[in-house]
Amino acid sequence: METREIILDILQEMHEDIDYEKEKALVKDKILDSFDLVSLVSELTDAFDIEITAKDFVEENFNSLDTLVTMVKRLQEE
C-alpha cells in the first residue's frame, strides 16, 4: 500500500463522512479537532515509523491529504 493510501485509510477511520481528496482546510476549517490531530499524529508515527516533532505540528502540514503525504515522505527521508 502506498503512503497516500495508508494516510487516507487512517483519516477515513477517524471520519468516514469527509471527502479527504477534496478537502484543503482540515485544520483551518476545524474539520479535525485537537483530539483528532493527536490521534492522527500517533497513527502516523506508528504506521510510518517517523517522529512528528513540535516544528512539524503546524497547520500547514495537516490541512489536507496532500500536505500530510508530503510531510510523512519528508520525515521518512530525514
PyMOL Python script that loads the backbone (N, CA, C, O; Angstrom):
from pymol import cmd

cmd.read_pdbstr("""\
ATOM      1  N   MET A   1       0.845  -1.186   0.000  1.00  0.00           N
ATOM      2  CA  MET A   1       0.000   0.000   0.000  1.00  0.00           C
ATOM      3  C   MET A   1       0.893   1.254   0.000  1.00  0.00           C
ATOM      4  O   MET A   1       1.911   1.304   0.690  1.00  0.00           O
ATOM      5  N   GLU A   2       0.500   2.231  -0.764  1.00  0.00           N
ATOM      6  CA  GLU A   2       1.290   3.457  -0.856  1.00  0.00           C
ATOM      7  C   GLU A   2       1.024   4.384   0.331  1.00  0.00           C
ATOM      8  O   GLU A   2       0.015   4.258   1.025  1.00  0.00           O
ATOM      9  N   THR A   3       1.938   5.301   0.543  1.00  0.00           N
ATOM     10  CA  THR A   3       1.839   6.268   1.632  1.00  0.00           C
ATOM     11  C   THR A   3       0.492   6.976   1.618  1.00  0.00           C
ATOM     12  O   THR A   3      -0.170   7.078   2.650  1.00  0.00           O
ATOM     13  N   ARG A   4       0.092   7.461   0.464  1.00  0.00           N
ATOM     14  CA  ARG A   4      -1.168   8.201   0.345  1.00  0.00           C
ATOM     15  C   ARG A   4      -2.358   7.340   0.768  1.00  0.00           C
ATOM     16  O   ARG A   4      -3.241   7.810   1.485  1.00  0.00           O
ATOM     17  N   GLU A   5      -2.382   6.086   0.327  1.00  0.00           N
ATOM     18  CA  GLU A   5      -3.483   5.183   0.656  1.00  0.00           C
ATOM     19  C   GLU A   5      -3.541   4.891   2.151  1.00  0.00           C
ATOM     20  O   GLU A   5      -4.623   4.833   2.735  1.00  0.00           O
ATOM     21  N   ILE A   6      -2.394   4.709   2.759  1.00  0.00           N
ATOM     22  CA  ILE A   6      -2.337   4.427   4.198  1.00  0.00           C
ATOM     23  C   ILE A   6      -2.869   5.623   4.985  1.00  0.00           C
ATOM     24  O   ILE A   6      -3.670   5.460   5.906  1.00  0.00           O
ATOM     25  N   ILE A   7      -2.421   6.822   4.621  1.00  0.00           N
ATOM     26  CA  ILE A   7      -2.884   8.030   5.311  1.00  0.00           C
ATOM     27  C   ILE A   7      -4.383   8.209   5.107  1.00  0.00           C
ATOM     28  O   ILE A   7      -5.101   8.549   6.048  1.00  0.00           O
ATOM     29  N   LEU A   8      -4.853   7.984   3.902  1.00  0.00           N
ATOM     30  CA  LEU A   8      -6.286   8.107   3.623  1.00  0.00           C
ATOM     31  C   LEU A   8      -7.083   7.107   4.467  1.00  0.00           C
ATOM     32  O   LEU A   8      -8.140   7.452   4.995  1.00  0.00           O
ATOM     33  N   ASP A   9      -6.593   5.890   4.596  1.00  0.00           N
ATOM     34  CA  ASP A   9      -7.262   4.888   5.441  1.00  0.00           C
ATOM     35  C   ASP A   9      -7.344   5.350   6.885  1.00  0.00           C
ATOM     36  O   ASP A   9      -8.382   5.208   7.531  1.00  0.00           O
ATOM     37  N   ILE A  10      -6.245   5.904   7.391  1.00  0.00           N
ATOM     38  CA  ILE A  10      -6.215   6.400   8.775  1.00  0.00           C
ATOM     39  C   ILE A  10      -7.245   7.510   8.948  1.00  0.00           C
ATOM     40  O   ILE A  10      -8.005   7.510   9.917  1.00  0.00           O
ATOM     41  N   LEU A  11      -7.272   8.448   8.018  1.00  0.00           N
ATOM     42  CA  LEU A  11      -8.221   9.557   8.089  1.00  0.00           C
ATOM     43  C   LEU A  11      -9.669   9.066   8.015  1.00  0.00           C
ATOM     44  O   LEU A  11     -10.532   9.542   8.752  1.00  0.00           O
ATOM     45  N   GLN A  12      -9.924   8.121   7.128  1.00  0.00           N
ATOM     46  CA  GLN A  12     -11.289   7.625   6.965  1.00  0.00           C
ATOM     47  C   GLN A  12     -11.770   6.845   8.187  1.00  0.00           C
ATOM     48  O   GLN A  12     -12.966   6.818   8.476  1.00  0.00           O
ATOM     49  N   GLU A  13     -10.850   6.217   8.896  1.00  0.00           N
ATOM     50  CA  GLU A  13     -11.221   5.548  10.142  1.00  0.00           C
ATOM     51  C   GLU A  13     -11.676   6.570  11.178  1.00  0.00           C
ATOM     52  O   GLU A  13     -12.532   6.278  12.014  1.00  0.00           O
ATOM     53  N   MET A  14     -11.106   7.759  11.121  1.00  0.00           N
ATOM     54  CA  MET A  14     -11.464   8.817  12.069  1.00  0.00           C
ATOM     55  C   MET A  14     -12.827   9.419  11.724  1.00  0.00           C
ATOM     56  O   MET A  14     -13.688   9.558  12.593  1.00  0.00           O
ATOM     57  N   HIS A  15     -13.018   9.775  10.453  1.00  0.00           N
ATOM     58  CA  HIS A  15     -14.256  10.414   9.980  1.00  0.00           C
ATOM     59  C   HIS A  15     -14.517   9.947   8.555  1.00  0.00           C
ATOM     60  O   HIS A  15     -13.947  10.494   7.611  1.00  0.00           O
ATOM     61  N   GLU A  16     -15.357   8.959   8.392  1.00  0.00           N
ATOM     62  CA  GLU A  16     -15.594   8.416   7.054  1.00  0.00           C
ATOM     63  C   GLU A  16     -16.477   9.306   6.185  1.00  0.00           C
ATOM     64  O   GLU A  16     -16.586   9.078   4.980  1.00  0.00           O
ATOM     65  N   ASP A  17     -17.105  10.313   6.780  1.00  0.00           N
ATOM     66  CA  ASP A  17     -18.011  11.185   6.038  1.00  0.00           C
ATOM     67  C   ASP A  17     -17.325  12.377   5.365  1.00  0.00           C
ATOM     68  O   ASP A  17     -17.989  13.175   4.703  1.00  0.00           O
ATOM     69  N   ILE A  18     -16.017  12.507   5.525  1.00  0.00           N
ATOM     70  CA  ILE A  18     -15.279  13.638   4.958  1.00  0.00           C
ATOM     71  C   ILE A  18     -14.616  13.206   3.645  1.00  0.00           C
ATOM     72  O   ILE A  18     -14.037  12.123   3.564  1.00  0.00           O
ATOM     73  N   ASP A  19     -14.705  14.053   2.629  1.00  0.00           N
ATOM     74  CA  ASP A  19     -14.041  13.784   1.356  1.00  0.00           C
ATOM     75  C   ASP A  19     -12.614  14.342   1.427  1.00  0.00           C
ATOM     76  O   ASP A  19     -12.366  15.499   1.084  1.00  0.00           O
ATOM     77  N   TYR A  20     -11.702  13.506   1.871  1.00  0.00           N
ATOM     78  CA  TYR A  20     -10.319  13.937   2.081  1.00  0.00           C
ATOM     79  C   TYR A  20      -9.587  14.248   0.774  1.00  0.00           C
ATOM     80  O   TYR A  20      -8.581  14.956   0.785  1.00  0.00           O
ATOM     81  N   GLU A  21     -10.078  13.732  -0.338  1.00  0.00           N
ATOM     82  CA  GLU A  21      -9.453  14.027  -1.637  1.00  0.00           C
ATOM     83  C   GLU A  21      -9.702  15.483  -2.042  1.00  0.00           C
ATOM     84  O   GLU A  21      -8.881  16.077  -2.741  1.00  0.00           O
ATOM     85  N   LYS A  22     -10.813  16.054  -1.614  1.00  0.00           N
ATOM     86  CA  LYS A  22     -11.162  17.427  -1.998  1.00  0.00           C
ATOM     87  C   LYS A  22     -10.855  18.449  -0.912  1.00  0.00           C
ATOM     88  O   LYS A  22     -10.559  19.603  -1.223  1.00  0.00           O
ATOM     89  N   GLU A  23     -10.917  18.053   0.345  1.00  0.00           N
ATOM     90  CA  GLU A  23     -10.793  18.988   1.461  1.00  0.00           C
ATOM     91  C   GLU A  23      -9.367  19.536   1.566  1.00  0.00           C
ATOM     92  O   GLU A  23      -8.398  18.776   1.562  1.00  0.00           O
ATOM     93  N   LYS A  24      -9.252  20.858   1.660  1.00  0.00           N
ATOM     94  CA  LYS A  24      -7.930  21.506   1.712  1.00  0.00           C
ATOM     95  C   LYS A  24      -7.718  22.334   2.973  1.00  0.00           C
ATOM     96  O   LYS A  24      -6.702  23.018   3.098  1.00  0.00           O
ATOM     97  N   ALA A  25      -8.665  22.283   3.912  1.00  0.00           N
ATOM     98  CA  ALA A  25      -8.547  23.098   5.133  1.00  0.00           C
ATOM     99  C   ALA A  25      -9.034  22.305   6.349  1.00  0.00           C
ATOM    100  O   ALA A  25      -9.892  22.766   7.101  1.00  0.00           O
ATOM    101  N   LEU A  26      -8.481  21.122   6.526  1.00  0.00           N
ATOM    102  CA  LEU A  26      -8.916  20.247   7.620  1.00  0.00           C
ATOM    103  C   LEU A  26      -8.751  20.893   8.985  1.00  0.00           C
ATOM    104  O   LEU A  26      -9.608  20.739   9.855  1.00  0.00           O
ATOM    105  N   VAL A  27      -7.668  21.605   9.175  1.00  0.00           N
ATOM    106  CA  VAL A  27      -7.418  22.266  10.461  1.00  0.00           C
ATOM    107  C   VAL A  27      -8.022  23.662  10.460  1.00  0.00           C
ATOM    108  O   VAL A  27      -8.716  24.051  11.400  1.00  0.00           O
ATOM    109  N   LYS A  28      -7.755  24.398   9.417  1.00  0.00           N
ATOM    110  CA  LYS A  28      -8.231  25.782   9.334  1.00  0.00           C
ATOM    111  C   LYS A  28      -9.748  25.885   9.512  1.00  0.00           C
ATOM    112  O   LYS A  28     -10.239  26.778  10.202  1.00  0.00           O
ATOM    113  N   ASP A  29     -10.480  24.969   8.886  1.00  0.00           N
ATOM    114  CA  ASP A  29     -11.940  24.985   8.977  1.00  0.00           C
ATOM    115  C   ASP A  29     -12.469  24.150  10.154  1.00  0.00           C
ATOM    116  O   ASP A  29     -13.673  23.927  10.281  1.00  0.00           O
ATOM    117  N   LYS A  30     -11.554  23.699  10.998  1.00  0.00           N
ATOM    118  CA  LYS A  30     -11.900  22.932  12.203  1.00  0.00           C
ATOM    119  C   LYS A  30     -12.673  21.644  11.901  1.00  0.00           C
ATOM    120  O   LYS A  30     -13.542  21.233  12.669  1.00  0.00           O
ATOM    121  N   ILE A  31     -12.346  21.027  10.787  1.00  0.00           N
ATOM    122  CA  ILE A  31     -12.930  19.730  10.437  1.00  0.00           C
ATOM    123  C   ILE A  31     -12.320  18.657  11.330  1.00  0.00           C
ATOM    124  O   ILE A  31     -13.010  17.743  11.782  1.00  0.00           O
ATOM    125  N   LEU A  32     -11.024  18.778  11.578  1.00  0.00           N
ATOM    126  CA  LEU A  32     -10.348  17.919  12.540  1.00  0.00           C
ATOM    127  C   LEU A  32     -10.106  18.730  13.804  1.00  0.00           C
ATOM    128  O   LEU A  32      -9.580  19.841  13.746  1.00  0.00           O
ATOM    129  N   ASP A  33     -10.490  18.171  14.945  1.00  0.00           N
ATOM    130  CA  ASP A  33     -10.276  18.885  16.206  1.00  0.00           C
ATOM    131  C   ASP A  33      -8.956  18.449  16.838  1.00  0.00           C
ATOM    132  O   ASP A  33      -8.239  17.624  16.272  1.00  0.00           O
ATOM    133  N   SER A  34      -8.638  18.992  17.992  1.00  0.00           N
ATOM    134  CA  SER A  34      -7.352  18.713  18.633  1.00  0.00           C
ATOM    135  C   SER A  34      -7.196  17.234  18.974  1.00  0.00           C
ATOM    136  O   SER A  34      -6.105  16.679  18.845  1.00  0.00           O
ATOM    137  N   PHE A  35      -8.276  16.596  19.407  1.00  0.00           N
ATOM    138  CA  PHE A  35      -8.202  15.160  19.697  1.00  0.00           C
ATOM    139  C   PHE A  35      -7.900  14.375  18.418  1.00  0.00           C
ATOM    140  O   PHE A  35      -7.086  13.451  18.432  1.00  0.00           O
ATOM    141  N   ASP A  36      -8.554  14.742  17.319  1.00  0.00           N
ATOM    142  CA  ASP A  36      -8.282  14.096  16.032  1.00  0.00           C
ATOM    143  C   ASP A  36      -6.816  14.228  15.649  1.00  0.00           C
ATOM    144  O   ASP A  36      -6.199  13.272  15.180  1.00  0.00           O
ATOM    145  N   LEU A  37      -6.268  15.409  15.852  1.00  0.00           N
ATOM    146  CA  LEU A  37      -4.879  15.655  15.472  1.00  0.00           C
ATOM    147  C   LEU A  37      -3.904  14.844  16.314  1.00  0.00           C
ATOM    148  O   LEU A  37      -2.923  14.314  15.793  1.00  0.00           O
ATOM    149  N   VAL A  38      -4.169  14.747  17.604  1.00  0.00           N
ATOM    150  CA  VAL A  38      -3.312  13.938  18.476  1.00  0.00           C
ATOM    151  C   VAL A  38      -3.385  12.470  18.044  1.00  0.00           C
ATOM    152  O   VAL A  38      -2.364  11.786  17.969  1.00  0.00           O
ATOM    153  N   SER A  39      -4.586  12.001  17.765  1.00  0.00           N
ATOM    154  CA  SER A  39      -4.765  10.623  17.297  1.00  0.00           C
ATOM    155  C   SER A  39      -4.055  10.400  15.964  1.00  0.00           C
ATOM    156  O   SER A  39      -3.407   9.374  15.757  1.00  0.00           O
ATOM    157  N   LEU A  40      -4.187  11.370  15.068  1.00  0.00           N
ATOM    158  CA  LEU A  40      -3.562  11.279  13.758  1.00  0.00           C
ATOM    159  C   LEU A  40      -2.037  11.204  13.873  1.00  0.00           C
ATOM    160  O   LEU A  40      -1.402  10.395  13.197  1.00  0.00           O
ATOM    161  N   VAL A  41      -1.459  12.033  14.715  1.00  0.00           N
ATOM    162  CA  VAL A  41      -0.006  12.009  14.922  1.00  0.00           C
ATOM    163  C   VAL A  41       0.424  10.631  15.425  1.00  0.00           C
ATOM    164  O   VAL A  41       1.410  10.070  14.947  1.00  0.00           O
ATOM    165  N   SER A  42      -0.308  10.099  16.375  1.00  0.00           N
ATOM    166  CA  SER A  42       0.008   8.778  16.916  1.00  0.00           C
ATOM    167  C   SER A  42      -0.074   7.701  15.836  1.00  0.00           C
ATOM    168  O   SER A  42       0.817   6.859  15.725  1.00  0.00           O
ATOM    169  N   GLU A  43      -1.132   7.730  15.051  1.00  0.00           N
ATOM    170  CA  GLU A  43      -1.317   6.746  13.978  1.00  0.00           C
ATOM    171  C   GLU A  43      -0.211   6.853  12.922  1.00  0.00           C
ATOM    172  O   GLU A  43       0.325   5.839  12.475  1.00  0.00           O
ATOM    173  N   LEU A  44       0.124   8.075  12.531  1.00  0.00           N
ATOM    174  CA  LEU A  44       1.168   8.278  11.524  1.00  0.00           C
ATOM    175  C   LEU A  44       2.529   7.826  12.047  1.00  0.00           C
ATOM    176  O   LEU A  44       3.315   7.222  11.317  1.00  0.00           O
ATOM    177  N   THR A  45       2.795   8.122  13.302  1.00  0.00           N
ATOM    178  CA  THR A  45       4.055   7.718  13.922  1.00  0.00           C
ATOM    179  C   THR A  45       4.201   6.201  13.889  1.00  0.00           C
ATOM    180  O   THR A  45       5.259   5.677  13.544  1.00  0.00           O
ATOM    181  N   ASP A  46       3.136   5.509  14.248  1.00  0.00           N
ATOM    182  CA  ASP A  46       3.168   4.046  14.257  1.00  0.00           C
ATOM    183  C   ASP A  46       3.226   3.459  12.856  1.00  0.00           C
ATOM    184  O   ASP A  46       4.001   2.537  12.603  1.00  0.00           O
ATOM    185  N   ALA A  47       2.424   3.976  11.955  1.00  0.00           N
ATOM    186  CA  ALA A  47       2.319   3.416  10.611  1.00  0.00           C
ATOM    187  C   ALA A  47       3.594   3.590   9.783  1.00  0.00           C
ATOM    188  O   ALA A  47       3.944   2.731   8.973  1.00  0.00           O
ATOM    189  N   PHE A  48       4.284   4.716  10.001  1.00  0.00           N
ATOM    190  CA  PHE A  48       5.436   5.036   9.145  1.00  0.00           C
ATOM    191  C   PHE A  48       6.764   5.069   9.895  1.00  0.00           C
ATOM    192  O   PHE A  48       7.800   5.366   9.299  1.00  0.00           O
ATOM    193  N   ASP A  49       6.749   4.770  11.181  1.00  0.00           N
ATOM    194  CA  ASP A  49       7.965   4.781  11.995  1.00  0.00           C
ATOM    195  C   ASP A  49       8.714   6.114  11.846  1.00  0.00           C
ATOM    196  O   ASP A  49       9.910   6.156  11.561  1.00  0.00           O
ATOM    197  N   ILE A  50       7.957   7.195  12.052  1.00  0.00           N
ATOM    198  CA  ILE A  50       8.513   8.545  11.972  1.00  0.00           C
ATOM    199  C   ILE A  50       8.288   9.256  13.299  1.00  0.00           C
ATOM    200  O   ILE A  50       7.520   8.800  14.146  1.00  0.00           O
ATOM    201  N   GLU A  51       8.971  10.376  13.461  1.00  0.00           N
ATOM    202  CA  GLU A  51       8.767  11.214  14.642  1.00  0.00           C
ATOM    203  C   GLU A  51       8.264  12.574  14.178  1.00  0.00           C
ATOM    204  O   GLU A  51       8.940  13.283  13.432  1.00  0.00           O
ATOM    205  N   ILE A  52       7.064  12.924  14.635  1.00  0.00           N
ATOM    206  CA  ILE A  52       6.481  14.229  14.309  1.00  0.00           C
ATOM    207  C   ILE A  52       6.732  15.134  15.510  1.00  0.00           C
ATOM    208  O   ILE A  52       6.129  14.964  16.570  1.00  0.00           O
ATOM    209  N   THR A  53       7.627  16.093  15.328  1.00  0.00           N
ATOM    210  CA  THR A  53       8.027  16.977  16.421  1.00  0.00           C
ATOM    211  C   THR A  53       7.179  18.246  16.423  1.00  0.00           C
ATOM    212  O   THR A  53       6.339  18.449  15.546  1.00  0.00           O
ATOM    213  N   ALA A  54       7.408  19.078  17.405  1.00  0.00           N
ATOM    214  CA  ALA A  54       6.654  20.331  17.528  1.00  0.00           C
ATOM    215  C   ALA A  54       6.808  21.205  16.288  1.00  0.00           C
ATOM    216  O   ALA A  54       5.860  21.882  15.889  1.00  0.00           O
ATOM    217  N   LYS A  55       7.984  21.199  15.676  1.00  0.00           N
ATOM    218  CA  LYS A  55       8.192  22.036  14.481  1.00  0.00           C
ATOM    219  C   LYS A  55       7.372  21.539  13.286  1.00  0.00           C
ATOM    220  O   LYS A  55       7.061  22.314  12.382  1.00  0.00           O
ATOM    221  N   ASP A  56       7.025  20.254  13.282  1.00  0.00           N
ATOM    222  CA  ASP A  56       6.206  19.680  12.211  1.00  0.00           C
ATOM    223  C   ASP A  56       4.710  19.813  12.505  1.00  0.00           C
ATOM    224  O   ASP A  56       3.877  19.721  11.603  1.00  0.00           O
ATOM    225  N   PHE A  57       4.387  20.029  13.776  1.00  0.00           N
ATOM    226  CA  PHE A  57       2.990  20.058  14.207  1.00  0.00           C
ATOM    227  C   PHE A  57       2.403  21.444  13.987  1.00  0.00           C
ATOM    228  O   PHE A  57       2.066  22.156  14.932  1.00  0.00           O
ATOM    229  N   VAL A  58       2.290  21.808  12.707  1.00  0.00           N
ATOM    230  CA  VAL A  58       1.751  23.111  12.324  1.00  0.00           C
ATOM    231  C   VAL A  58       0.590  22.907  11.344  1.00  0.00           C
ATOM    232  O   VAL A  58       0.510  21.894  10.649  1.00  0.00           O
ATOM    233  N   GLU A  59      -0.287  23.879  11.313  1.00  0.00           N
ATOM    234  CA  GLU A  59      -1.499  23.797  10.492  1.00  0.00           C
ATOM    235  C   GLU A  59      -1.203  23.419   9.043  1.00  0.00           C
ATOM    236  O   GLU A  59      -1.910  22.595   8.463  1.00  0.00           O
ATOM    237  N   GLU A  60      -0.181  24.005   8.463  1.00  0.00           N
ATOM    238  CA  GLU A  60       0.127  23.784   7.055  1.00  0.00           C
ATOM    239  C   GLU A  60       0.376  22.309   6.730  1.00  0.00           C
ATOM    240  O   GLU A  60       0.084  21.868   5.619  1.00  0.00           O
ATOM    241  N   ASN A  61       0.903  21.552   7.672  1.00  0.00           N
ATOM    242  CA  ASN A  61       1.204  20.140   7.430  1.00  0.00           C
ATOM    243  C   ASN A  61      -0.021  19.236   7.559  1.00  0.00           C
ATOM    244  O   ASN A  61       0.010  18.091   7.109  1.00  0.00           O
ATOM    245  N   PHE A  62      -1.089  19.730   8.162  1.00  0.00           N
ATOM    246  CA  PHE A  62      -2.244  18.891   8.475  1.00  0.00           C
ATOM    247  C   PHE A  62      -3.535  19.328   7.780  1.00  0.00           C
ATOM    248  O   PHE A  62      -4.594  18.765   8.055  1.00  0.00           O
ATOM    249  N   ASN A  63      -3.470  20.314   6.892  1.00  0.00           N
ATOM    250  CA  ASN A  63      -4.682  20.863   6.276  1.00  0.00           C
ATOM    251  C   ASN A  63      -5.290  20.000   5.176  1.00  0.00           C
ATOM    252  O   ASN A  63      -6.468  20.157   4.853  1.00  0.00           O
ATOM    253  N   SER A  64      -4.513  19.096   4.598  1.00  0.00           N
ATOM    254  CA  SER A  64      -5.054  18.271   3.515  1.00  0.00           C
ATOM    255  C   SER A  64      -4.321  16.942   3.435  1.00  0.00           C
ATOM    256  O   SER A  64      -3.254  16.757   4.020  1.00  0.00           O
ATOM    257  N   LEU A  65      -4.916  16.037   2.704  1.00  0.00           N
ATOM    258  CA  LEU A  65      -4.268  14.748   2.454  1.00  0.00           C
ATOM    259  C   LEU A  65      -2.914  14.964   1.783  1.00  0.00           C
ATOM    260  O   LEU A  65      -1.933  14.313   2.141  1.00  0.00           O
ATOM    261  N   ASP A  66      -2.858  15.872   0.818  1.00  0.00           N
ATOM    262  CA  ASP A  66      -1.608  16.137   0.102  1.00  0.00           C
ATOM    263  C   ASP A  66      -0.509  16.653   1.025  1.00  0.00           C
ATOM    264  O   ASP A  66       0.638  16.218   0.923  1.00  0.00           O
ATOM    265  N   THR A  67      -0.848  17.578   1.925  1.00  0.00           N
ATOM    266  CA  THR A  67       0.184  18.121   2.820  1.00  0.00           C
ATOM    267  C   THR A  67       0.628  17.070   3.828  1.00  0.00           C
ATOM    268  O   THR A  67       1.788  17.056   4.239  1.00  0.00           O
ATOM    269  N   LEU A  68      -0.279  16.197   4.225  1.00  0.00           N
ATOM    270  CA  LEU A  68       0.094  15.102   5.127  1.00  0.00           C
ATOM    271  C   LEU A  68       1.056  14.135   4.438  1.00  0.00           C
ATOM    272  O   LEU A  68       2.045  13.708   5.033  1.00  0.00           O
ATOM    273  N   VAL A  69       0.766  13.796   3.193  1.00  0.00           N
ATOM    274  CA  VAL A  69       1.641  12.898   2.433  1.00  0.00           C
ATOM    275  C   VAL A  69       3.027  13.520   2.287  1.00  0.00           C
ATOM    276  O   VAL A  69       4.037  12.844   2.486  1.00  0.00           O
ATOM    277  N   THR A  70       3.075  14.794   1.943  1.00  0.00           N
ATOM    278  CA  THR A  70       4.355  15.493   1.787  1.00  0.00           C
ATOM    279  C   THR A  70       5.150  15.469   3.082  1.00  0.00           C
ATOM    280  O   THR A  70       6.352  15.201   3.064  1.00  0.00           O
ATOM    281  N   MET A  71       4.495  15.746   4.208  1.00  0.00           N
ATOM    282  CA  MET A  71       5.182  15.748   5.500  1.00  0.00           C
ATOM    283  C   MET A  71       5.712  14.357   5.837  1.00  0.00           C
ATOM    284  O   MET A  71       6.864  14.222   6.249  1.00  0.00           O
ATOM    285  N   VAL A  72       4.898  13.335   5.670  1.00  0.00           N
ATOM    286  CA  VAL A  72       5.322  11.974   6.010  1.00  0.00           C
ATOM    287  C   VAL A  72       6.517  11.554   5.160  1.00  0.00           C
ATOM    288  O   VAL A  72       7.482  10.994   5.681  1.00  0.00           O
ATOM    289  N   LYS A  73       6.462  11.817   3.863  1.00  0.00           N
ATOM    290  CA  LYS A  73       7.582  11.450   2.991  1.00  0.00           C
ATOM    291  C   LYS A  73       8.854  12.185   3.380  1.00  0.00           C
ATOM    292  O   LYS A  73       9.939  11.602   3.373  1.00  0.00           O
ATOM    293  N   ARG A  74       8.724  13.468   3.720  1.00  0.00           N
ATOM    294  CA  ARG A  74       9.897  14.248   4.141  1.00  0.00           C
ATOM    295  C   ARG A  74      10.483  13.662   5.425  1.00  0.00           C
ATOM    296  O   ARG A  74      11.701  13.518   5.541  1.00  0.00           O
ATOM    297  N   LEU A  75       9.632  13.326   6.380  1.00  0.00           N
ATOM    298  CA  LEU A  75      10.112  12.777   7.654  1.00  0.00           C
ATOM    299  C   LEU A  75      10.731  11.393   7.489  1.00  0.00           C
ATOM    300  O   LEU A  75      11.644  11.030   8.231  1.00  0.00           O
ATOM    301  N   GLN A  76      10.250  10.632   6.539  1.00  0.00           N
ATOM    302  CA  GLN A  76      10.837   9.312   6.268  1.00  0.00           C
ATOM    303  C   GLN A  76      12.246   9.448   5.705  1.00  0.00           C
ATOM    304  O   GLN A  76      13.082   8.569   5.911  1.00  0.00           O
ATOM    305  N   GLU A  77      12.514  10.536   5.001  1.00  0.00           N
ATOM    306  CA  GLU A  77      13.830  10.747   4.396  1.00  0.00           C
ATOM    307  C   GLU A  77      14.837  11.288   5.397  1.00  0.00           C
ATOM    308  O   GLU A  77      16.044  11.160   5.193  1.00  0.00           O
ATOM    309  N   GLU A  78      14.350  11.895   6.482  1.00  0.00           N
ATOM    310  CA  GLU A  78      15.263  12.512   7.459  1.00  0.00           C
ATOM    311  C   GLU A  78      15.966  11.461   8.304  1.00  0.00           C
ATOM    312  O   GLU A  78      16.767  11.803   9.174  1.00  0.00           O
TER     313      GLU A  78
END
""", "prot")
cmd.dss("prot")
cmd.show_as("cartoon", "prot")
cmd.util.cbc("prot")
cmd.orient("prot")
